[in-house]
């Protein structure tokens, strides 16, 4: 195995593990919110910001059982999101690539006469 192919395999494996782990983390958070109480809310303000790419800012107000929730930063608008799946799939692809690069190293280039 050449240095380049070894470095590619290591980089692919590290990236794959990171993406896979992040995807599992997101899936876990989505599963945990399935048991949260559900309520309706009122959108107070919404805006599309384009300073660093596209980002939607939504300010909303809601109550649960007549009280403000314990941690409003943890509120979700849609509890059915497939969040994390794209990271899990990307991580798996990178891990397979790392294995393939490790099993089938690049051959030394031959020169023509």
Beta strands, then each sheet from edge to edge (+ up, - down):
strand 1: 41-49
strand 2: 55-62
sheet 1: 1+ 2-
end
